[in-house]
Amino acid sequence: MPSAEAHILERWDPEFNLQTRITGAGWRPLGDLAAMVTEGQRSDRSEGTEALYRPSNFDQGLLSPDADHLRAAPVRSVRAVGEGDVVVGKFLPLRAALISAAAPRHAPDGSCIRIVGLSAVQALWVAAVLGHEAFSRAASSVTGGTSLPRVGARDLAGLPVPPVPQGVGALVAPWCDAADARLSAQREWVELEAEVQALADDLAPAPPDPQVPAWVPVEDLPDSWAPDQAALSRYQHQLSSRGWPPLARFVVAEPARLREAIPPARLLKLNDAGRDLGFRLPDIAEVTPPWFRVYADPLRPGEVLLSTLGSSPKVVLNVPVAPSTVWVSDQWARLDGGAVPGALALALGISQVTWQLGCAATGAVRQFIGRDELLELRLPPLSSAQATSLHRRLSAALVRRADAEARLEALQIELHALVTAALEVSP
């Protein structure tokens, strides 16, 4: 094991050497603890559409699978992740996750490293250590690459990690229980989305290919003769004839805007939202002018938001209600789903709607959707019973997910404090 002095001679970086002690009593190379430290699977786009995990799917010790991972059948492969594995992205800062029992069995891609054969306590500890910002700084001494620093499996196996302190063992069961509960709720959301998609497929044809020539009635011709605009107009007429209502029924009438400064606040922007109907609670920050780009009323309970970025649409459902006041930028369209906002949120995620959103984008570089185009979007005509059932089941799943995430956040704080103490990070 290299000594601290050897590391100092290797790299003279004041922040690197003073903030984090690289090694100490009881520290052991990761490769000595694990049965295997191996590279992920190199993906070949020509081989098919296998769902592979990427570094973006790991963070703060947790696996966050995409909807595709949850929909796809599990993979029976030695390269697929298994319960108790730790997977980490190669790029700095390191992002690691402990794989729990409910995690979908898929392989990590070539930009990830899989660590196999740790005990449950070691696995949770290693995931927490690797994801700690101070350890990432230490790992930078062995990175390769220039523009995008990264570590290889051999480099990672050679990095020493501190011994597991007392207290970590008691966190393993609560962590795995909460992680599995979170994944179970995510899976239910995906299943509900598939249910709505199946209903929509029975009620309407698939969206047309704008590049395929087609006869267009005069009444369907849009102002723009662009192929996708013409296809959109034709398709929306087809949907209307089958009873698909316009989004105009749900869009809140032109919301009032801020006219003056407000104290520092949480402002929801597009990058705060994921693709699972949720959002990261924004930090409190100064709200800068122009203030009219912010709606005058904060986010309401049960409100549905639809991003106006048609090239990459996102949907937010404020269920359960955000624990703090959140203001909303005008990058979001505000929607009122009445007593069943969950059904509206699910309907906005089906392929027929996302196709319309992509074709309707007319703003800068054909990315953003204007209000007039937004009002013309067509949604599937769900019955009252269907909408009520969908909303009830989705709301229950989102509440369970929020509860699991709250438990995990408390555990993350506890683990972070233990790792900080073990790494002897200076304040």
Secondary structure as GFF3:
##gff-version 3
##sequence-region A 1 427
A	DSSP	alpha_helix	4	10	.	.	.	ID=ss1
A	DSSP	alpha_helix	14	19	.	.	.	ID=ss2
A	DSSP	beta_strand	28	29	.	.	.	ID=ss3
A	DSSP	alpha_helix	30	33	.	.	.	ID=ss4
A	DSSP	beta_strand	36	39	.	.	.	ID=ss5
A	DSSP	three_ten_helix	45	47	.	.	.	ID=ss6
A	DSSP	three_ten_helix	55	57	.	.	.	ID=ss7
A	DSSP	beta_strand	58	59	.	.	.	ID=ss8
A	DSSP	beta_strand	62	63	.	.	.	ID=ss9
A	DSSP	alpha_helix	67	71	.	.	.	ID=ss10
A	DSSP	beta_strand	86	89	.	.	.	ID=ss11
A	DSSP	beta_strand	96	98	.	.	.	ID=ss12
A	DSSP	beta_strand	112	116	.	.	.	ID=ss13
A	DSSP	alpha_helix	120	130	.	.	.	ID=ss14
A	DSSP	alpha_helix	133	139	.	.	.	ID=ss15
A	DSSP	three_ten_helix	140	142	.	.	.	ID=ss16
A	DSSP	alpha_helix	153	158	.	.	.	ID=ss17
A	DSSP	beta_strand	160	161	.	.	.	ID=ss18
A	DSSP	alpha_helix	169	203	.	.	.	ID=ss19
A	DSSP	three_ten_helix	218	220	.	.	.	ID=ss20
A	DSSP	alpha_helix	227	241	.	.	.	ID=ss21
A	DSSP	three_ten_helix	247	249	.	.	.	ID=ss22
A	DSSP	beta_strand	265	268	.	.	.	ID=ss23
A	DSSP	three_ten_helix	270	272	.	.	.	ID=ss24
A	DSSP	beta_strand	284	285	.	.	.	ID=ss25
A	DSSP	three_ten_helix	291	293	.	.	.	ID=ss26
A	DSSP	beta_strand	304	307	.	.	.	ID=ss27
A	DSSP	beta_strand	315	317	.	.	.	ID=ss28
A	DSSP	beta_strand	326	328	.	.	.	ID=ss29
A	DSSP	beta_strand	332	335	.	.	.	ID=ss30
A	DSSP	alpha_helix	341	347	.	.	.	ID=ss31
A	DSSP	alpha_helix	351	360	.	.	.	ID=ss32
A	DSSP	three_ten_helix	364	366	.	.	.	ID=ss33
A	DSSP	alpha_helix	371	375	.	.	.	ID=ss34
A	DSSP	alpha_helix	384	423	.	.	.	ID=ss35
###
